[in-house]
């Protein structure tokens, strides 16, 4: 090979396979989240023919909550409203959300453009609801998860813009 061919081959390899660590990290996070939701969905299905209120009461007593407290009574009242049909619906919703996480995560790890847009749209679409939940009942967990999602959206916006600019430059150079 001539020197020009070596330089051209090296340039095409560098531009073709420049992996983005943050994109892979976001994809891995989505895959992990999908796995956790699968486990949560399986756990919800295992509760279908059980007395949820009784199980919760035993769990709360094991964790040294006062069984006569207002909090415990509120939790038990809400749990009593969940019947087998509603629990199956909740499980289906959890599995669908896990499926979305697996699609997003796999696409991001494989550096697919459609996955960047899908993740950007889905993550941004949940932000208003997450912010509403923080305003309603603020907790550190909600705050941290919302902050992570905001950072993901901001990163993906800049990443997608940068990628589009690079594509336009390559097309203009041809």
Buried (B, 14 or more C-beta within 10 A) or exposed (E): EEEEEEEEEEEEEEEEEEEBEEBBBBBEBBBEBBBEBBEBBEEBBEBBEEEBBEEBBEEBEEEEBEEEEEEBEEBBEEBEEBEEEEBEEBBEEBBEBBEBBBBBBBBBBEBBEEBBEBBBEBBBEEBEEBEEBBEEEEEEEBEEBBEEBBEBBEBBEEBBEEBEEEEEEEEEEE
